[in-house]
Amino acid sequence: MVRAVLKKGKVQPVDEIPETWLEGQELVIETAEPPADPGEIAAWSREIENAAAQIPDEEHRRFLAALEEHRREAKEQVRREMGLP
């Protein structure tokens, strides 16, 4: 992928152009996502933290236990598939 910027109505590469590209070759250009707004990220983070704080401790423990059980079963299955004890 070659990065480029639009300057004075013309696309100007920021990176080196690959030698395999031919003069007159058609290119497809996509716009990059605009940078995230730090304020929006902070607000989203606070919202997630507030939502997580509403989950009872017992639910956290049950989730972590289920996750550990899943990991254990996955490891056992891989060992069986590989013929390991």
C-alpha distances in whole Angstrom, upper triangle without the diagonal:
4,6,10,13,16,19,22,21,18,15,14,11,11,9,10,9,9,13,13,12,15,17,18,15,14,11,11,10,11,12,12,15,18,19,22,25,27,30,29,28,31,33,31,32,35,36,34,37,40,39,39,42,44,43,47,46,48,45,42,45,45,41,40,43,41,38,40,42,39,37,40,40,37,38,41,39,37,40,42,39,39,42,43,46
4,7,10,13,16,19,18,15,11,10,7,7,6,7,7,8,12,13,11,14,16,16,14,14,11,11,10,11,12,12,15,17,18,22,25,27,30,29,28,31,33,32,33,36,37,36,38,41,41,41,44,45,45,49,49,50,47,45,47,47,44,43,46,44,41,43,45,42,40,43,44,40,41,44,43,40,43,45,43,42,46,46,49
4,7,10,13,17,16,14,10,9,6,5,6,9,9,12,15,16,14,17,18,18,17,16,12,12,9,10,10,9,13,14,15,19,22,24,27,26,25,29,31,29,30,34,34,34,36,39,39,39,42,44,44,47,47,49,46,44,46,47,43,42,45,44,41,43,45,42,40,44,44,41,42,45,44,42,44,47,44,44,48,48,51
4,7,9,13,12,10,6,5,4,5,7,10,10,13,16,17,15,17,17,17,16,15,12,12,9,10,10,10,13,14,16,19,22,24,27,27,26,30,31,31,32,35,36,35,38,40,40,41,44,45,46,49,49,51,48,46,49,49,45,45,48,47,44,46,48,45,44,47,48,44,45,49,47,45,48,50,48,47,51,51,54
4,6,10,10,8,6,5,6,7,10,13,13,17,20,21,18,20,19,19,19,17,14,14,10,11,9,10,13,13,15,18,20,23,26,25,26,29,30,30,31,34,35,35,37,40,40,41,43,45,46,49,50,52,49,47,50,50,46,46,50,48,45,47,50,47,46,49,50,46,48,51,50,48,51,53,50,50,54,54,57
4,7,6,5,5,6,9,10,13,16,16,19,22,23,20,21,20,19,19,17,15,14,11,12,10,12,14,14,16,20,22,24,27,26,27,30,31,31,33,36,36,37,39,41,41,42,45,47,47,51,52,54,51,49,52,52,49,49,52,51,48,50,52,49,48,52,52,49,50,54,52,50,54,56,53,53,57,57,60
4,5,5,6,7,10,11,15,17,17,21,23,25,22,23,21,20,21,20,18,18,14,15,14,15,17,17,18,22,23,26,28,28,29,32,33,33,35,38,38,39,41,43,44,45,47,49,50,54,54,56,54,52,55,55,52,52,55,54,51,53,55,53,51,55,56,52,54,57,56,54,57,59,57,56,60,60,63
4,6,8,10,13,15,18,20,20,24,26,27,24,24,22,21,22,21,19,19,17,18,16,18,20,19,21,25,26,28,30,31,32,34,36,36,38,40,41,42,44,46,46,48,50,51,53,56,57,59,56,55,58,58,55,55,58,57,54,56,59,56,55,58,59,56,57,61,59,57,60,62,60,60,64,64,67
4,7,9,13,15,18,20,19,23,25,26,22,22,20,19,20,18,17,17,14,15,14,17,19,19,21,25,26,29,31,31,32,35,36,36,38,40,41,41,44,46,46,47,50,51,52,56,57,59,56,54,57,57,54,54,57,56,53,56,58,55,54,58,58,55,56,59,58,56,59,61,58,59,62,63,65
4,6,10,12,15,17,16,19,21,22,19,19,17,15,16,15,14,15,12,14,14,16,19,19,22,25,27,30,32,32,32,36,37,36,38,41,41,42,44,46,46,48,50,52,53,56,57,59,56,54,57,57,53,54,57,55,52,55,57,54,53,56,56,53,54,58,56,54,57,59,56,56,60,61,64
4,7,10,12,13,13,16,18,19,16,17,15,14,15,13,11,12,9,12,11,13,17,17,20,23,25,28,31,30,31,34,35,34,36,39,39,40,42,44,44,45,48,50,50,54,54,56,53,51,54,54,50,51,54,52,49,51,53,50,49,53,53,50,51,54,53,50,54,56,53,53,57,57,60
4,6,9,11,11,14,17,18,15,16,15,15,16,15,13,14,12,14,13,15,18,18,20,24,26,28,31,31,31,34,36,35,36,39,40,40,42,45,45,46,48,50,51,54,55,56,54,51,54,54,51,51,54,52,49,51,53,50,49,53,53,50,51,54,53,50,53,55,53,52,56,56,59
4,6,7,7,11,14,15,13,15,14,15,15,15,12,13,11,13,13,14,17,18,19,23,26,28,31,31,30,33,35,34,35,39,39,39,41,44,44,44,47,49,49,53,53,55,52,49,52,52,49,48,51,50,47,49,51,48,46,50,50,47,47,51,50,47,50,52,49,49,53,53,56
4,7,9,12,15,17,16,18,18,19,18,18,15,16,13,14,14,13,17,17,18,21,24,25,29,29,28,31,33,33,33,36,37,37,39,42,42,42,45,47,47,51,51,53,50,47,50,51,47,46,49,48,45,47,49,46,45,48,49,45,46,49,48,46,48,51,48,48,52,51,54
4,6,9,12,14,13,16,17,18,17,18,15,16,14,15,15,15,18,19,20,23,26,27,31,30,29,32,35,34,34,38,39,38,40,43,43,43,45,48,48,51,51,52,50,47,49,50,46,45,48,47,44,45,48,45,43,46,47,43,44,47,46,43,46,48,46,45,49,49,52
4,6,9,12,11,14,14,17,16,17,15,16,16,17,18,18,21,23,23,27,30,31,34,34,33,36,38,37,38,41,42,41,43,46,46,46,49,51,51,54,54,55,53,50,52,53,49,48,51,50,46,47,50,47,45,48,49,45,45,49,47,44,47,49,47,46,49,49,53
4,6,8,7,10,11,13,12,13,12,14,14,16,18,18,22,23,25,28,31,33,36,35,34,38,40,38,39,43,43,42,45,47,47,47,50,52,52,55,55,56,54,51,53,54,50,49,52,50,47,48,50,47,46,49,49,45,46,49,47,45,47,49,46,46,49,50,53
4,5,6,9,11,14,12,14,12,15,15,18,20,20,23,26,27,30,33,35,38,37,36,39,41,40,40,44,44,43,45,48,48,48,51,53,52,55,55,56,53,51,53,53,49,49,51,49,46,47,49,46,44,47,47,44,44,47,45,42,45,47,44,43,47,47,51
4,5,8,10,13,12,15,14,17,18,21,23,24,27,29,30,34,37,38,42,41,40,43,45,44,44,48,48,47,49,52,52,51,55,56,56,59,59,60,57,54,56,56,53,52,54,53,49,50,52,49,47,50,50,46,46,49,48,45,47,49,46,45,48,49,53
4,6,10,12,10,13,13,15,17,20,23,24,27,29,31,34,37,39,42,41,40,43,45,44,44,48,48,47,49,52,51,51,54,56,55,58,58,59,56,54,56,55,52,51,53,52,48,50,51,48,46,49,49,45,45,48,46,43,46,47,44,43,47,48,51
4,7,9,7,9,9,13,14,18,20,21,25,27,29,32,36,38,41,40,39,42,44,42,43,47,47,46,48,51,51,51,54,55,55,58,58,59,56,54,56,56,52,52,54,52,49,50,52,49,47,50,50,46,47,50,48,45,48,49,46,45,49,50,53
4,6,5,9,10,14,16,20,22,24,28,30,32,35,38,41,44,43,42,45,47,45,46,50,50,49,52,54,54,54,57,59,58,61,62,63,59,57,59,59,55,55,57,56,52,54,55,52,50,53,53,49,50,53,51,48,51,52,49,49,52,53,57
4,5,9,11,14,16,20,22,24,28,30,32,36,39,41,44,43,43,46,48,46,47,51,51,50,53,55,55,55,58,60,60,63,63,65,61,59,62,61,58,57,60,58,55,56,58,55,53,56,56,52,53,56,54,51,54,56,52,52,56,57,60
4,6,9,13,15,18,21,24,27,29,32,35,38,41,43,42,42,45,47,45,47,50,50,50,52,55,54,55,58,59,59,62,63,64,61,59,61,61,57,57,60,58,55,57,58,55,53,57,56,53,54,56,54,52,55,56,53,53,56,58,61
4,6,10,13,16,19,22,25,28,30,33,36,39,42,40,40,44,45,43,45,48,48,47,50,52,51,52,55,57,56,60,60,61,58,56,58,58,54,54,56,54,51,53,55,51,50,53,53,49,50,53,51,48,51,53,49,49,53,54,57
4,7,10,13,17,19,23,25,28,31,34,37,39,38,38,41,42,41,42,46,45,45,47,50,49,49,53,54,54,57,58,59,55,54,56,56,52,52,55,52,49,52,53,49,48,52,51,48,49,52,49,47,50,52,48,49,52,53,57
4,6,10,13,16,19,22,24,27,30,33,36,34,34,37,39,37,39,42,42,41,44,46,45,46,49,50,50,54,54,55,52,50,53,52,48,49,51,49,46,48,50,46,45,49,48,45,46,49,47,45,48,49,46,46,50,51,54
4,7,10,13,16,19,22,24,28,30,33,31,31,35,35,34,36,39,38,38,41,43,42,43,46,47,47,50,51,52,49,47,50,49,45,46,48,46,43,46,47,44,43,46,46,42,44,47,45,43,46,47,44,45,49,50,53
4,7,10,13,15,18,21,24,27,29,28,28,31,32,31,33,36,36,35,38,40,40,40,44,45,45,48,49,51,47,46,48,48,44,45,47,45,42,45,46,43,42,46,46,42,44,47,45,43,46,48,45,46,49,50,53
4,6,9,12,15,18,21,24,26,24,24,28,29,27,29,32,32,32,35,37,36,37,40,41,41,45,46,47,44,42,45,45,41,41,44,42,39,42,44,40,40,43,43,40,42,45,43,41,45,46,44,44,48,48,51
4,7,9,12,15,17,21,23,21,21,25,26,25,27,30,29,29,32,34,34,35,38,39,40,43,44,46,42,41,44,44,40,40,44,42,39,42,44,40,40,44,44,41,42,45,44,42,46,47,45,45,49,49,52
4,6,9,12,15,18,20,19,18,22,23,22,24,27,27,27,29,31,31,32,35,36,37,40,41,43,40,38,41,41,37,38,41,39,36,39,41,38,37,41,41,38,40,43,42,40,43,45,43,43,47,47,50
4,6,8,12,15,17,15,15,19,20,18,20,23,23,23,26,28,28,29,31,33,33,37,38,40,37,35,38,38,34,35,38,37,34,37,39,36,35,39,40,37,38,42,41,39,42,44,42,43,47,47,49
4,6,9,12,14,13,13,17,18,17,19,22,22,23,25,27,27,29,31,33,34,37,38,40,37,35,39,39,36,36,40,38,36,38,41,38,37,41,42,39,41,44,43,42,45,47,45,46,49,49,51
4,6,9,12,11,11,14,16,15,17,20,20,21,23,25,26,26,29,31,32,35,36,38,36,33,37,37,34,34,38,37,34,36,39,37,36,40,41,38,39,43,42,41,44,46,45,45,49,48,50
4,6,9,7,7,11,12,12,13,16,17,17,19,21,22,23,25,27,28,32,33,35,32,30,34,34,31,31,35,34,32,34,37,35,34,38,39,37,38,42,41,40,43,45,44,44,48,47,49
4,5,5,6,9,10,11,12,15,16,17,19,20,21,23,25,26,28,31,32,35,33,31,34,35,32,33,36,36,33,36,39,37,36,40,41,39,41,44,44,43,46,48,47,47,51,50,52
4,5,5,6,9,10,10,12,14,15,16,18,20,21,22,25,26,30,30,33,31,29,32,34,31,31,35,35,32,34,37,36,35,39,40,38,40,43,43,42,45,47,46,47,50,49,50
4,5,5,6,9,10,11,12,14,15,17,18,20,21,23,25,28,30,33,30,29,32,34,31,31,35,35,33,35,38,37,36,40,41,40,41,45,45,44,47,49,48,49,52,51,52
4,5,5,6,9,10,10,12,14,15,16,18,20,21,23,27,28,31,28,27,31,32,29,29,33,33,31,33,36,34,34,38,39,37,39,43,42,42,45,47,46,47,50,49,50
4,5,5,6,9,10,11,12,14,15,16,18,20,22,25,26,29,26,24,28,29,26,27,30,30,28,30,33,32,31,35,36,34,36,39,39,39,41,44,43,44,47,46,47
4,5,5,6,9,10,11,12,14,15,16,19,21,24,25,28,26,24,27,29,26,26,30,30,28,31,34,32,32,36,37,36,37,40,41,40,43,45,45,45,48,47,48
4,5,5,6,9,10,11,12,14,15,17,19,23,24,27,25,23,27,28,26,27,30,30,28,31,34,33,33,36,38,36,38,41,41,41,44,46,46,47,50,48,49
4,5,5,6,9,10,11,12,14,16,17,21,22,25,22,21,25,26,23,24,27,27,25,28,31,29,30,33,34,33,35,38,38,38,41,43,42,43,46,45,46
4,5,5,6,9,10,11,12,15,16,19,20,23,21,19,22,24,21,22,25,25,23,26,29,28,28,31,33,31,33,36,36,36,39,41,41,42,45,43,44
4,5,5,6,9,10,10,13,15,18,19,22,20,19,22,24,22,23,26,26,25,28,30,30,30,33,35,34,35,38,39,39,41,44,43,44,47,46,46
4,6,5,6,9,10,11,13,17,18,21,19,18,22,23,21,22,25,25,24,27,29,29,29,32,34,33,35,38,38,38,41,43,43,44,47,45,46
4,5,5,6,9,10,11,15,16,19,16,15,19,20,17,18,22,22,20,23,26,25,25,29,30,29,31,34,34,34,37,39,39,40,43,42,42
4,5,5,6,9,10,13,14,17,16,14,17,19,17,18,21,22,21,23,26,25,26,29,30,30,32,34,35,35,38,40,40,41,43,42,42
4,5,5,7,9,12,14,17,16,15,18,20,18,19,23,23,23,25,28,27,28,31,32,32,34,37,37,38,40,42,42,44,46,45,45
4,5,5,7,11,13,15,13,13,17,17,16,17,21,21,20,23,25,25,26,29,30,30,32,34,35,36,38,40,40,42,44,43,43
4,5,5,9,10,13,11,9,13,14,13,14,17,18,17,20,22,22,23,26,27,27,29,31,32,33,35,37,37,39,41,40,40
4,6,8,9,12,11,10,14,16,15,16,19,20,20,22,24,25,25,28,30,30,31,34,35,36,38,40,40,42,44,42,42
4,6,9,12,10,11,14,15,15,17,19,20,20,23,24,25,26,29,30,30,32,34,35,36,39,40,41,43,44,43,43
4,7,8,7,7,11,11,11,13,15,16,17,19,21,21,23,25,26,27,29,31,32,33,35,37,37,39,41,40,39
4,5,5,7,9,10,11,13,15,16,17,19,20,22,23,25,26,27,29,31,32,34,35,37,38,40,41,39,39
4,5,5,6,9,10,11,12,14,15,17,18,20,21,23,24,26,27,29,30,32,33,35,36,38,39,37,36
4,5,5,6,9,10,11,12,14,15,16,18,20,21,23,24,26,27,29,30,32,33,35,36,37,36,35
4,5,5,6,9,10,10,12,14,15,16,18,20,21,22,24,26,27,29,30,32,33,35,36,35,34
4,6,5,6,9,10,11,12,14,15,17,18,20,21,23,24,26,27,29,30,32,33,35,33,32
4,5,5,6,9,10,11,12,14,15,16,18,20,21,23,24,26,27,29,30,32,33,31,30
4,6,5,6,9,10,11,12,14,15,16,18,20,21,22,24,26,27,29,30,32,30,29
4,5,5,6,9,10,11,12,14,15,16,18,20,21,23,24,26,27,29,30,29,28
4,5,5,6,9,10,11,12,14,15,17,18,20,21,23,24,26,27,29,27,26
4,5,5,6,9,10,11,12,14,15,17,18,20,21,23,24,26,27,25,24
4,5,5,6,9,10,11,12,14,15,16,18,20,21,22,24,26,24,24
4,5,5,6,9,10,11,12,14,15,17,19,20,21,23,24,23,23
4,5,5,6,9,10,11,12,14,16,17,18,20,21,23,21,20
4,5,5,6,9,10,11,12,14,15,17,18,20,21,19,19
4,5,5,6,9,10,11,12,14,15,16,18,20,19,19
4,5,5,6,9,10,11,12,14,15,17,18,17,17
4,5,5,6,9,10,11,12,14,15,16,15,14
4,5,5,6,9,10,11,12,14,15,14,14
4,5,5,6,9,10,11,12,14,13,14
4,5,5,6,9,10,11,12,11,11
4,6,5,6,9,10,10,9,9
4,5,5,6,9,10,10,11
4,5,5,6,8,8,11
4,5,5,6,5,7
4,5,5,6,7
4,5,8,10
4,6,9
4,7
4
